[in-house]
Amino acid sequence: MKTQFRFRKSLLALGGAALALTLAACGTSAPGGDASAAAETRTVKTAEGSVKIPAHPERIVSIHSFTTESLLDFGVTPIGVEDGGEEYVPQRYLGKWKPIEKIVKGGTVNFEKIAALKPDLIVGVDVPYLKDAYAKLAAIAPTVYAPFDENSSWSTYPEYTADFVNAPAKFTELKKRYDDRIAEVKKTYAAQLEKTKFDVIQGGFDDGNYWIYSDKTQVGTVLTALGARFASATANTPAGENQSVSYERTDLLTDADAIIYYENNDGTPANNIEKLFALPGYQELPAVKAGLSIGTQDFLSGSYSDSLGIIDSIETVLKKIQ
């Protein structure tokens, strides 16, 4: 998503740097207080190069929602997380997410608060505002980022997060659930998928505009795995990107048999897209008149559970198609 973030750059106090050196020297305590286990380290590949981290991290700070959600999938509760807005946290994670200390908000990283939590590992994604914060974070504790580039997809983030926290079994289990579910829906609804063209949209942050997503973004990737077809608006959007168009351009969605959009975790439309829905041009679209305009709170998936949720939303559409 091409959302603009403002963030302030603050310097770590000397005490924070001293704390970082202490953490690096001490490592992390393993369950049961085993001193030899506490000294264990392993080296992992990250977007910022190879990094030596504790083999058994216990105090993990997650500075991006994608790593946070995969950590929770793996049964790991971080001691600090980002706050991108409660309404955007999928319901499956909300109960665990709420009580955790918030250490990033609106693209601003609170280095002092992170240092005070005394993490033994910081995990995140190599998005621009976090890339800029990397050196200061690495001075607090070993910091590892999943890649964020043209070769990345939503599945990149759980794969890297599992490696960072040494959770291969949990990762394999979730990947199998996803692969099995894809195969199940693809087989059950083969006829519906063959004759249905999808567009993928979101309410935009640009005044008076909504966003059309490509087939290489999160929802599009899941649809592709199912063997779905795309209508012209999504098919003509550059791979991995979104295009911002006027709310008045409902005609771009005319050839879609079904439309999938972003909704908040309470089921309401996200990011002002209700302005689009209120227009007569939208209400007259074939997909809308057929009841095939469907929201999903998992729109910006960064985990296997999110993408399983996307499959459920797509299945809701397919069940309605004769």
Phi and psi restraints in degrees (value plus and minus 20) as a CYANA .aco file:
   2 LYS   PHI    -110.6   -70.6
   2 LYS   PSI      37.5    77.5
   3 THR   PHI    -106.2   -66.2
   3 THR   PSI     115.6   155.6
   4 GLN   PHI    -105.2   -65.2
   4 GLN   PSI     113.5   153.5
   5 PHE   PHI    -136.1   -96.1
   5 PHE   PSI     119.6   159.6
   6 ARG   PHI    -122.1   -82.1
   6 ARG   PSI     120.8   160.8
   7 PHE   PHI    -169.5  -129.5
   7 PHE   PSI     125.4   165.4
   8 ARG   PHI    -113.1   -73.1
   8 ARG   PSI     126.7   166.7
   9 LYS   PHI    -123.9   -83.9
   9 LYS   PSI      97.0   137.0
  10 SER   PHI    -139.2   -99.2
  10 SER   PSI     132.2   172.2
  11 LEU   PHI    -111.1   -71.1
  11 LEU   PSI     121.7   161.7
  12 LEU   PHI     -91.4   -51.4
  12 LEU   PSI     121.8   161.8
  13 ALA   PHI     -88.4   -48.4
  13 ALA   PSI     137.5   177.5
  14 LEU   PHI     -79.9   -39.9
  14 LEU   PSI     -51.6   -11.6
  15 GLY   PHI     -83.7   -43.7
  15 GLY   PSI     -55.0   -15.0
  16 GLY   PHI     -85.7   -45.7
  16 GLY   PSI     -59.9   -19.9
  17 ALA   PHI     -85.5   -45.5
  17 ALA   PSI     -59.8   -19.8
  18 ALA   PHI     -83.5   -43.5
  18 ALA   PSI     -60.1   -20.1
  19 LEU   PHI     -80.3   -40.3
  19 LEU   PSI     -61.0   -21.0
  20 ALA   PHI     -80.5   -40.5
  20 ALA   PSI     -63.0   -23.0
  21 LEU   PHI     -83.9   -43.9
  21 LEU   PSI     -58.6   -18.6
  22 THR   PHI     -83.9   -43.9
  22 THR   PSI     -63.8   -23.8
  23 LEU   PHI     -82.4   -42.4
  23 LEU   PSI     -64.1   -24.1
  24 ALA   PHI     -82.4   -42.4
  24 ALA   PSI     -56.2   -16.2
  25 ALA   PHI     -93.9   -53.9
  25 ALA   PSI     -57.1   -17.1
  26 CYS   PHI    -104.2   -64.2
  26 CYS   PSI     -45.0    -5.0
  27 GLY   PHI      51.6    91.6
  27 GLY   PSI    -173.1  -133.1
  28 THR   PHI    -143.8  -103.8
  28 THR   PSI     126.6   166.6
  29 SER   PHI     -99.4   -59.4
  29 SER   PSI     113.0   153.0
  30 ALA   PHI    -107.3   -67.3
  30 ALA   PSI     140.5   180.5
  31 PRO   PHI     -74.3   -34.3
  31 PRO   PSI     115.8   155.8
  32 GLY   PHI      65.8   105.8
  32 GLY   PSI     -23.5    16.5
  33 GLY   PHI      54.7    94.7
  33 GLY   PSI       4.2    44.2
  34 ASP   PHI     -86.7   -46.7
  34 ASP   PSI      94.8   134.8
  35 ALA   PHI     -84.0   -44.0
  35 ALA   PSI     -58.8   -18.8
  36 SER   PHI     -87.0   -47.0
  36 SER   PSI     -58.9   -18.9
  37 ALA   PHI     -86.5   -46.5
  37 ALA   PSI     -54.8   -14.8
  38 ALA   PHI     -83.1   -43.1
  38 ALA   PSI     -49.8    -9.8
  39 ALA   PHI    -106.0   -66.0
  39 ALA   PSI     -28.5    11.5
  40 GLU   PHI     -87.7   -47.7
  40 GLU   PSI     118.1   158.1
  41 THR   PHI    -154.0  -114.0
  41 THR   PSI     144.5   184.5
  42 ARG   PHI    -163.9  -123.9
  42 ARG   PSI     137.1   177.1
  43 THR   PHI    -128.2   -88.2
  43 THR   PSI     110.8   150.8
  44 VAL   PHI    -142.8  -102.8
  44 VAL   PSI     134.3   174.3
  45 LYS   PHI    -107.6   -67.6
  45 LYS   PSI     114.5   154.5
  46 THR   PHI    -155.3  -115.3
  46 THR   PSI     153.9   193.9
  47 ALA   PHI     -84.4   -44.4
  47 ALA   PSI     -40.8    -0.8
  48 GLU   PHI    -124.1   -84.1
  48 GLU   PSI      -3.9    36.1
  49 GLY   PHI      85.7   125.7
  49 GLY   PSI    -195.3  -155.3
  50 SER   PHI     -96.5   -56.5
  50 SER   PSI     116.9   156.9
  51 VAL   PHI    -154.0  -114.0
  51 VAL   PSI     115.3   155.3
  52 LYS   PHI    -106.4   -66.4
  52 LYS   PSI     106.9   146.9
  53 ILE   PHI    -151.9  -111.9
  53 ILE   PSI     144.3   184.3
  54 PRO   PHI     -81.8   -41.8
  54 PRO   PSI     120.1   160.1
  55 ALA   PHI     -89.0   -49.0
  55 ALA   PSI     -47.8    -7.8
  56 HIS   PHI    -152.3  -112.3
  56 HIS   PSI      49.4    89.4
  57 PRO   PHI     -84.1   -44.1
  57 PRO   PSI     121.4   161.4
  58 GLU   PHI    -140.5  -100.5
  58 GLU   PSI     -43.6    -3.6
  59 ARG   PHI    -140.7  -100.7
  59 ARG   PSI      66.0   106.0
  60 ILE   PHI    -121.4   -81.4
  60 ILE   PSI     110.3   150.3
  61 VAL   PHI    -125.9   -85.9
  61 VAL   PSI     111.1   151.1
  62 SER   PHI    -133.8   -93.8
  62 SER   PSI     103.6   143.6
  63 ILE   PHI    -126.7   -86.7
  63 ILE   PSI      -9.3    30.7
  64 HIS   PHI    -164.3  -124.3
  64 HIS   PSI     125.1   165.1
  65 SER   PHI     -81.0   -41.0
  65 SER   PSI     -53.3   -13.3
  66 PHE   PHI     -84.2   -44.2
  66 PHE   PSI     -64.5   -24.5
  67 THR   PHI     -91.1   -51.1
  67 THR   PSI     -55.1   -15.1
  68 THR   PHI     -79.5   -39.5
  68 THR   PSI     -67.9   -27.9
  69 GLU   PHI     -86.2   -46.2
  69 GLU   PSI     -58.3   -18.3
  70 SER   PHI     -89.1   -49.1
  70 SER   PSI     -58.1   -18.1
  71 LEU   PHI     -76.7   -36.7
  71 LEU   PSI     -66.9   -26.9
  72 LEU   PHI     -84.8   -44.8
  72 LEU   PSI     -55.7   -15.7
  73 ASP   PHI     -79.0   -39.0
  73 ASP   PSI     -58.0   -18.0
  74 PHE   PHI    -103.8   -63.8
  74 PHE   PSI     -17.2    22.8
  75 GLY   PHI      60.9   100.9
  75 GLY   PSI      -1.4    38.6
  76 VAL   PHI    -127.8   -87.8
  76 VAL   PSI     102.4   142.4
  77 THR   PHI    -121.5   -81.5
  77 THR   PSI      92.5   132.5
  78 PRO   PHI     -90.7   -50.7
  78 PRO   PSI     140.3   180.3
  79 ILE   PHI    -111.9   -71.9
  79 ILE   PSI     -30.8     9.2
  80 GLY   PHI    -170.9  -130.9
  80 GLY   PSI     120.1   160.1
  81 VAL   PHI    -160.3  -120.3
  81 VAL   PSI     148.4   188.4
  82 GLU   PHI     -97.2   -57.2
  82 GLU   PSI     138.3   178.3
  83 ASP   PHI    -142.7  -102.7
  83 ASP   PSI      76.6   116.6
  84 GLY   PHI    -117.8   -77.8
  84 GLY   PSI     -13.3    26.7
  85 GLY   PHI      95.4   135.4
  85 GLY   PSI      99.8   139.8
  86 GLU   PHI     -77.1   -37.1
  86 GLU   PSI     -55.1   -15.1
  87 GLU   PHI     -85.7   -45.7
  87 GLU   PSI     -38.2     1.8
  88 TYR   PHI    -115.6   -75.6
  88 TYR   PSI     -23.4    16.6
  89 VAL   PHI    -104.2   -64.2
  89 VAL   PSI      97.9   137.9
  90 PRO   PHI     -74.3   -34.3
  90 PRO   PSI     126.1   166.1
  91 GLN   PHI     -74.2   -34.2
  91 GLN   PSI     -54.2   -14.2
  92 ARG   PHI     -83.8   -43.8
  92 ARG   PSI     -43.4    -3.4
  93 TYR   PHI    -124.8   -84.8
  93 TYR   PSI     -33.9     6.1
  94 LEU   PHI     -80.4   -40.4
  94 LEU   PSI     -64.2   -24.2
  95 GLY   PHI     -80.2   -40.2
  95 GLY   PSI     -59.0   -19.0
  96 LYS   PHI     -99.2   -59.2
  96 LYS   PSI     -51.5   -11.5
  97 TRP   PHI     -92.4   -52.4
  97 TRP   PSI     -58.7   -18.7
  98 LYS   PHI     -74.5   -34.5
  98 LYS   PSI     -69.7   -29.7
  99 PRO   PHI     -98.2   -58.2
  99 PRO   PSI     -27.7    12.3
 100 ILE   PHI     -96.1   -56.1
 100 ILE   PSI     121.8   161.8
 101 GLU   PHI     -78.2   -38.2
 101 GLU   PSI     113.5   153.5
 102 LYS   PHI    -116.8   -76.8
 102 LYS   PSI     106.5   146.5
 103 ILE   PHI    -144.9  -104.9
 103 ILE   PSI     -22.2    17.8
 104 VAL   PHI    -158.1  -118.1
 104 VAL   PSI     110.5   150.5
 105 LYS   PHI    -164.0  -124.0
 105 LYS   PSI     109.1   149.1
 106 GLY   PHI      39.3    79.3
 106 GLY   PSI       9.3    49.3
 107 GLY   PHI      64.0   104.0
 107 GLY   PSI     -17.8    22.2
 108 THR   PHI    -120.1   -80.1
 108 THR   PSI     101.4   141.4
 109 VAL   PHI    -111.8   -71.8
 109 VAL   PSI     105.2   145.2
 110 ASN   PHI    -111.5   -71.5
 110 ASN   PSI      69.2   109.2
 111 PHE   PHI     -82.5   -42.5
 111 PHE   PSI     -59.8   -19.8
 112 GLU   PHI     -83.5   -43.5
 112 GLU   PSI     -62.7   -22.7
 113 LYS   PHI     -86.3   -46.3
 113 LYS   PSI     -58.7   -18.7
 114 ILE   PHI     -82.8   -42.8
 114 ILE   PSI     -65.9   -25.9
 115 ALA   PHI     -80.6   -40.6
 115 ALA   PSI     -58.9   -18.9
 116 ALA   PHI     -85.3   -45.3
 116 ALA   PSI     -45.7    -5.7
 117 LEU   PHI     -95.6   -55.6
 117 LEU   PSI     -32.6     7.4
 118 LYS   PHI      33.9    73.9
 118 LYS   PSI      36.5    76.5
 119 PRO   PHI     -91.1   -51.1
 119 PRO   PSI     134.0   174.0
 120 ASP   PHI    -124.9   -84.9
 120 ASP   PSI     -23.4    16.6
 121 LEU   PHI    -178.4  -138.4
 121 LEU   PSI     117.5   157.5
 122 ILE   PHI    -139.2   -99.2
 122 ILE   PSI     106.3   146.3
 123 VAL   PHI    -140.9  -100.9
 123 VAL   PSI     129.4   169.4
 124 GLY   PHI    -191.2  -151.2
 124 GLY   PSI    -184.6  -144.6
 125 VAL   PHI    -144.7  -104.7
 125 VAL   PSI     124.4   164.4
 126 ASP   PHI    -100.4   -60.4
 126 ASP   PSI      28.2    68.2
 127 VAL   PHI     -95.0   -55.0
 127 VAL   PSI     139.0   179.0
 128 PRO   PHI     -73.6   -33.6
 128 PRO   PSI     -66.4   -26.4
 129 TYR   PHI     -90.3   -50.3
 129 TYR   PSI     -46.1    -6.1
 130 LEU   PHI    -102.8   -62.8
 130 LEU   PSI     -50.6   -10.6
 131 LYS   PHI     -79.0   -39.0
 131 LYS   PSI     -61.9   -21.9
 132 ASP   PHI     -84.8   -44.8
 132 ASP   PSI     -46.5    -6.5
 133 ALA   PHI    -111.0   -71.0
 133 ALA   PSI     -23.2    16.8
 134 TYR   PHI     -78.7   -38.7
 134 TYR   PSI     -68.8   -28.8
 135 ALA   PHI     -80.1   -40.1
 135 ALA   PSI     -61.9   -21.9
 136 LYS   PHI     -89.0   -49.0
 136 LYS   PSI     -56.1   -16.1
 137 LEU   PHI     -88.9   -48.9
 137 LEU   PSI     -61.8   -21.8
 138 ALA   PHI     -84.6   -44.6
 138 ALA   PSI     -41.7    -1.7
 139 ALA   PHI     -95.1   -55.1
 139 ALA   PSI     -37.6     2.4
 140 ILE   PHI    -109.7   -69.7
 140 ILE   PSI     -65.5   -25.5
 141 ALA   PHI    -181.7  -141.7
 141 ALA   PSI     142.1   182.1
 142 PRO   PHI     -71.8   -31.8
 142 PRO   PSI     109.7   149.7
 143 THR   PHI    -143.8  -103.8
 143 THR   PSI     109.2   149.2
 144 VAL   PHI    -150.8  -110.8
 144 VAL   PSI     112.9   152.9
 145 TYR   PHI    -139.1   -99.1
 145 TYR   PSI     118.8   158.8
 146 ALA   PHI     -97.6   -57.6
 146 ALA   PSI     129.8   169.8
 147 PRO   PHI     -85.6   -45.6
 147 PRO   PSI     132.2   172.2
 148 PHE   PHI    -158.4  -118.4
 148 PHE   PSI      68.4   108.4
 149 ASP   PHI    -171.2  -131.2
 149 ASP   PSI    -192.0  -152.0
 150 GLU   PHI     -85.2   -45.2
 150 GLU   PSI     -37.3     2.7
 151 ASN   PHI    -113.8   -73.8
 151 ASN   PSI     -21.6    18.4
 152 SER   PHI    -110.8   -70.8
 152 SER   PSI     130.0   170.0
 153 SER   PHI    -157.5  -117.5
 153 SER   PSI     159.3   199.3
 154 TRP   PHI     -77.2   -37.2
 154 TRP   PSI     -52.4   -12.4
 155 SER   PHI     -92.1   -52.1
 155 SER   PSI     -34.7     5.3
 156 THR   PHI     -81.0   -41.0
 156 THR   PSI     -58.7   -18.7
 157 TYR   PHI     -93.0   -53.0
 157 TYR   PSI     -64.8   -24.8
 158 PRO   PHI     -85.4   -45.4
 158 PRO   PSI     -53.4   -13.4
 159 GLU   PHI     -84.5   -44.5
 159 GLU   PSI     -67.5   -27.5
 160 TYR   PHI     -88.8   -48.8
 160 TYR   PSI     -60.9   -20.9
 161 THR   PHI     -82.2   -42.2
 161 THR   PSI     -60.0   -20.0
 162 ALA   PHI     -81.2   -41.2
 162 ALA   PSI     -59.0   -19.0
 163 ASP   PHI     -87.6   -47.6
 163 ASP   PSI     -60.7   -20.7
 164 PHE   PHI     -81.3   -41.3
 164 PHE   PSI     -57.4   -17.4
 165 VAL   PHI    -127.2   -87.2
 165 VAL   PSI      -8.1    31.9
 166 ASN   PHI      38.0    78.0
 166 ASN   PSI      33.9    73.9
 167 ALA   PHI    -143.7  -103.7
 167 ALA   PSI      35.5    75.5
 168 PRO   PHI     -84.3   -44.3
 168 PRO   PSI     -55.7   -15.7
 169 ALA   PHI     -86.3   -46.3
 169 ALA   PSI     -62.9   -22.9
 170 LYS   PHI     -83.3   -43.3
 170 LYS   PSI     -61.4   -21.4
 171 PHE   PHI     -81.8   -41.8
 171 PHE   PSI     -67.2   -27.2
 172 THR   PHI     -81.1   -41.1
 172 THR   PSI     -60.4   -20.4
 173 GLU   PHI     -82.3   -42.3
 173 GLU   PSI     -66.6   -26.6
 174 LEU   PHI     -87.8   -47.8
 174 LEU   PSI     -60.5   -20.5
 175 LYS   PHI     -81.9   -41.9
 175 LYS   PSI     -60.8   -20.8
 176 LYS   PHI     -84.2   -44.2
 176 LYS   PSI     -61.9   -21.9
 177 ARG   PHI     -78.5   -38.5
 177 ARG   PSI     -63.5   -23.5
 178 TYR   PHI     -84.9   -44.9
 178 TYR   PSI     -69.8   -29.8
 179 ASP   PHI     -80.5   -40.5
 179 ASP   PSI     -61.9   -21.9
 180 ASP   PHI     -84.7   -44.7
 180 ASP   PSI     -59.0   -19.0
 181 ARG   PHI     -88.9   -48.9
 181 ARG   PSI     -60.1   -20.1
 182 ILE   PHI     -77.6   -37.6
 182 ILE   PSI     -68.5   -28.5
 183 ALA   PHI     -81.8   -41.8
 183 ALA   PSI     -60.6   -20.6
 184 GLU   PHI     -83.4   -43.4
 184 GLU   PSI     -71.1   -31.1
 185 VAL   PHI     -88.6   -48.6
 185 VAL   PSI     -58.7   -18.7
 186 LYS   PHI     -80.0   -40.0
 186 LYS   PSI     -59.6   -19.6
 187 LYS   PHI     -95.5   -55.5
 187 LYS   PSI     -65.2   -25.2
 188 THR   PHI     -85.2   -45.2
 188 THR   PSI     -57.7   -17.7
 189 TYR   PHI    -135.6   -95.6
 189 TYR   PSI      13.7    53.7
 190 ALA   PHI     -77.7   -37.7
 190 ALA   PSI     -62.3   -22.3
 191 ALA   PHI     -86.4   -46.4
 191 ALA   PSI     -62.4   -22.4
 192 GLN   PHI     -86.6   -46.6
 192 GLN   PSI     -61.2   -21.2
 193 LEU   PHI     -84.9   -44.9
 193 LEU   PSI     -54.3   -14.3
 194 GLU   PHI     -86.1   -46.1
 194 GLU   PSI     -55.2   -15.2
 195 LYS   PHI    -125.9   -85.9
 195 LYS   PSI     -11.8    28.2
 196 THR   PHI    -134.5   -94.5
 196 THR   PSI     108.5   148.5
 197 LYS   PHI    -128.0   -88.0
 197 LYS   PSI     110.9   150.9
 198 PHE   PHI    -127.4   -87.4
 198 PHE   PSI     122.3   162.3
 199 ASP   PHI    -135.4   -95.4
 199 ASP   PSI     128.5   168.5
 200 VAL   PHI    -142.7  -102.7
 200 VAL   PSI     102.2   142.2
 201 ILE   PHI    -157.0  -117.0
 201 ILE   PSI     144.8   184.8
 202 GLN   PHI    -168.9  -128.9
 202 GLN   PSI     127.2   167.2
 203 GLY   PHI     -82.8   -42.8
 203 GLY   PSI     114.1   154.1
 204 GLY   PHI    -112.0   -72.0
 204 GLY   PSI     148.0   188.0
 205 PHE   PHI    -115.6   -75.6
 205 PHE   PSI     -22.8    17.2
 206 ASP   PHI    -102.5   -62.5
 206 ASP   PSI     116.2   156.2
 207 ASP   PHI     -81.3   -41.3
 207 ASP   PSI     100.3   140.3
 208 GLY   PHI      59.8    99.8
 208 GLY   PSI     -11.3    28.7
 209 ASN   PHI    -143.7  -103.7
 209 ASN   PSI     133.8   173.8
 210 TYR   PHI    -138.5   -98.5
 210 TYR   PSI     149.0   189.0
 211 TRP   PHI    -133.3   -93.3
 211 TRP   PSI     117.4   157.4
 212 ILE   PHI    -126.3   -86.3
 212 ILE   PSI     109.4   149.4
 213 TYR   PHI    -118.8   -78.8
 213 TYR   PSI     132.1   172.1
 214 SER   PHI    -102.5   -62.5
 214 SER   PSI     153.6   193.6
 215 ASP   PHI     -97.9   -57.9
 215 ASP   PSI     -21.8    18.2
 216 LYS   PHI    -125.6   -85.6
 216 LYS   PSI     -14.2    25.8
 217 THR   PHI    -110.0   -70.0
 217 THR   PSI    -198.1  -158.1
 218 GLN   PHI     -74.7   -34.7
 218 GLN   PSI     -75.9   -35.9
 219 VAL   PHI     -83.4   -43.4
 219 VAL   PSI     -61.4   -21.4
 220 GLY   PHI     -80.2   -40.2
 220 GLY   PSI     -58.5   -18.5
 221 THR   PHI     -84.4   -44.4
 221 THR   PSI     -60.4   -20.4
 222 VAL   PHI     -87.5   -47.5
 222 VAL   PSI     -63.6   -23.6
 223 LEU   PHI     -79.1   -39.1
 223 LEU   PSI     -61.8   -21.8
 224 THR   PHI     -82.1   -42.1
 224 THR   PSI     -62.6   -22.6
 225 ALA   PHI     -80.6   -40.6
 225 ALA   PSI     -50.0   -10.0
 226 LEU   PHI    -101.7   -61.7
 226 LEU   PSI     -27.4    12.6
 227 GLY   PHI      62.7   102.7
 227 GLY   PSI       1.2    41.2
 228 ALA   PHI     -93.0   -53.0
 228 ALA   PSI     142.4   182.4
 229 ARG   PHI    -127.6   -87.6
 229 ARG   PSI     139.4   179.4
 230 PHE   PHI    -140.1  -100.1
 230 PHE   PSI     122.6   162.6
 231 ALA   PHI     -95.3   -55.3
 231 ALA   PSI     152.9   192.9
 232 SER   PHI     -85.8   -45.8
 232 SER   PSI     -54.7   -14.7
 233 ALA   PHI     -82.1   -42.1
 233 ALA   PSI     -68.2   -28.2
 234 THR   PHI     -92.6   -52.6
 234 THR   PSI     -61.9   -21.9
 235 ALA   PHI     -81.9   -41.9
 235 ALA   PSI     -50.8   -10.8
 236 ASN   PHI    -113.0   -73.0
 236 ASN   PSI     -16.6    23.4
 237 THR   PHI    -106.6   -66.6
 237 THR   PSI     112.8   152.8
 238 PRO   PHI     -72.9   -32.9
 238 PRO   PSI     122.0   162.0
 239 ALA   PHI     -73.0   -33.0
 239 ALA   PSI     110.6   150.6
 240 GLY   PHI      56.6    96.6
 240 GLY   PSI     -16.6    23.4
 241 GLU   PHI    -139.0   -99.0
 241 GLU   PSI    -194.8  -154.8
 242 ASN   PHI    -156.2  -116.2
 242 ASN   PSI     134.1   174.1
 243 GLN   PHI    -135.9   -95.9
 243 GLN   PSI     118.6   158.6
 244 SER   PHI    -116.3   -76.3
 244 SER   PSI     102.1   142.1
 245 VAL   PHI    -151.7  -111.7
 245 VAL   PSI     136.9   176.9
 246 SER   PHI     -83.7   -43.7
 246 SER   PSI     124.4   164.4
 247 TYR   PHI     -75.1   -35.1
 247 TYR   PSI     -47.4    -7.4
 248 GLU   PHI     -91.0   -51.0
 248 GLU   PSI     -35.1     4.9
 249 ARG   PHI    -108.5   -68.5
 249 ARG   PSI      32.6    72.6
 250 THR   PHI     -87.7   -47.7
 250 THR   PSI     -41.1    -1.1
 251 ASP   PHI     -81.9   -41.9
 251 ASP   PSI     -42.2    -2.2
 252 LEU   PHI     -85.7   -45.7
 252 LEU   PSI     -38.1     1.9
 253 LEU   PHI    -122.2   -82.2
 253 LEU   PSI     -11.8    28.2
 254 THR   PHI     -81.6   -41.6
 254 THR   PSI     -56.6   -16.6
 255 ASP   PHI    -109.2   -69.2
 255 ASP   PSI     -12.8    27.2
 256 ALA   PHI    -100.6   -60.6
 256 ALA   PSI     112.3   152.3
 257 ASP   PHI    -103.8   -63.8
 257 ASP   PSI     -45.3    -5.3
 258 ALA   PHI    -167.1  -127.1
 258 ALA   PSI     128.1   168.1
 259 ILE   PHI    -148.6  -108.6
 259 ILE   PSI     113.4   153.4
 260 ILE   PHI    -137.1   -97.1
 260 ILE   PSI     110.5   150.5
 261 TYR   PHI    -151.6  -111.6
 261 TYR   PSI     149.5   189.5
 262 TYR   PHI    -106.5   -66.5
 262 TYR   PSI     110.2   150.2
 263 GLU   PHI    -146.2  -106.2
 263 GLU   PSI     135.8   175.8
 264 ASN   PHI     -89.2   -49.2
 264 ASN   PSI     149.5   189.5
 265 ASN   PHI     -92.5   -52.5
 265 ASN   PSI     -25.3    14.7
 266 ASP   PHI    -120.4   -80.4
 266 ASP   PSI     -11.6    28.4
 267 GLY   PHI      69.0   109.0
 267 GLY   PSI     -21.3    18.7
 268 THR   PHI    -104.4   -64.4
 268 THR   PSI     132.0   172.0
 269 PRO   PHI     -81.7   -41.7
 269 PRO   PSI     118.5   158.5
 270 ALA   PHI    -113.8   -73.8
 270 ALA   PSI     131.7   171.7
 271 ASN   PHI      38.0    78.0
 271 ASN   PSI      26.4    66.4
 272 ASN   PHI      47.3    87.3
 272 ASN   PSI      -5.4    34.6
 273 ILE   PHI     -90.8   -50.8
 273 ILE   PSI     -33.1     6.9
 274 GLU   PHI     -80.9   -40.9
 274 GLU   PSI     -43.7    -3.7
 275 LYS   PHI     -84.3   -44.3
 275 LYS   PSI     -57.8   -17.8
 276 LEU   PHI     -88.1   -48.1
 276 LEU   PSI     -64.5   -24.5
 277 PHE   PHI     -81.1   -41.1
 277 PHE   PSI     -48.7    -8.7
 278 ALA   PHI     -97.4   -57.4
 278 ALA   PSI     -33.8     6.2
 279 LEU   PHI     -96.5   -56.5
 279 LEU   PSI     117.4   157.4
 280 PRO   PHI     -74.7   -34.7
 280 PRO   PSI     -56.7   -16.7
 281 GLY   PHI     -81.1   -41.1
 281 GLY   PSI     -56.7   -16.7
 282 TYR   PHI     -92.7   -52.7
 282 TYR   PSI     -63.7   -23.7
 283 GLN   PHI     -82.4   -42.4
 283 GLN   PSI     -44.0    -4.0
 284 GLU   PHI    -111.6   -71.6
 284 GLU   PSI     -21.9    18.1
 285 LEU   PHI     -83.1   -43.1
 285 LEU   PSI     121.3   161.3
 286 PRO   PHI     -73.4   -33.4
 286 PRO   PSI     -62.0   -22.0
 287 ALA   PHI     -84.8   -44.8
 287 ALA   PSI     -59.0   -19.0
 288 VAL   PHI     -91.1   -51.1
 288 VAL   PSI     -64.6   -24.6
 289 LYS   PHI     -83.4   -43.4
 289 LYS   PSI     -48.1    -8.1
 290 ALA   PHI    -104.9   -64.9
 290 ALA   PSI     -20.1    19.9
 291 GLY   PHI      53.7    93.7
 291 GLY   PSI       6.3    46.3
 292 LEU   PHI    -132.8   -92.8
 292 LEU   PSI      11.5    51.5
 293 SER   PHI    -125.0   -85.0
 293 SER   PSI      89.5   129.5
 294 ILE   PHI    -145.1  -105.1
 294 ILE   PSI     114.1   154.1
 295 GLY   PHI    -113.8   -73.8
 295 GLY   PSI     137.0   177.0
 296 THR   PHI    -162.4  -122.4
 296 THR   PSI     112.1   152.1
 297 GLN   PHI     -94.9   -54.9
 297 GLN   PSI     -30.3     9.7
 298 ASP   PHI    -116.9   -76.9
 298 ASP   PSI      -2.7    37.3
 299 PHE   PHI     -70.8   -30.8
 299 PHE   PSI     -67.2   -27.2
 300 LEU   PHI    -118.5   -78.5
 300 LEU   PSI      41.6    81.6
 301 SER   PHI     -81.0   -41.0
 301 SER   PSI     116.8   156.8
 302 GLY   PHI    -151.9  -111.9
 302 GLY   PSI     -11.0    29.0
 303 SER   PHI    -164.8  -124.8
 303 SER   PSI     147.0   187.0
 304 TYR   PHI     -88.2   -48.2
 304 TYR   PSI     -56.6   -16.6
 305 SER   PHI     -84.1   -44.1
 305 SER   PSI     -60.4   -20.4
 306 ASP   PHI     -78.3   -38.3
 306 ASP   PSI     -67.1   -27.1
 307 SER   PHI     -90.9   -50.9
 307 SER   PSI     -49.4    -9.4
 308 LEU   PHI     -83.7   -43.7
 308 LEU   PSI     -56.5   -16.5
 309 GLY   PHI     -85.3   -45.3
 309 GLY   PSI     -57.8   -17.8
 310 ILE   PHI     -81.9   -41.9
 310 ILE   PSI     -62.5   -22.5
 311 ILE   PHI     -78.8   -38.8
 311 ILE   PSI     -63.2   -23.2
 312 ASP   PHI     -79.3   -39.3
 312 ASP   PSI     -62.3   -22.3
 313 SER   PHI     -85.0   -45.0
 313 SER   PSI     -62.7   -22.7
 314 ILE   PHI     -83.3   -43.3
 314 ILE   PSI     -60.4   -20.4
 315 GLU   PHI     -81.6   -41.6
 315 GLU   PSI     -55.3   -15.3
 316 THR   PHI     -77.0   -37.0
 316 THR   PSI     -60.3   -20.3
 317 VAL   PHI     -86.3   -46.3
 317 VAL   PSI     -70.4   -30.4
 318 LEU   PHI     -81.6   -41.6
 318 LEU   PSI     -53.6   -13.6
 319 LYS   PHI     -83.0   -43.0
 319 LYS   PSI     -45.1    -5.1
 320 LYS   PHI    -106.8   -66.8
 320 LYS   PSI     -29.8    10.2
 321 ILE   PHI    -114.1   -74.1
 321 ILE   PSI     105.0   145.0
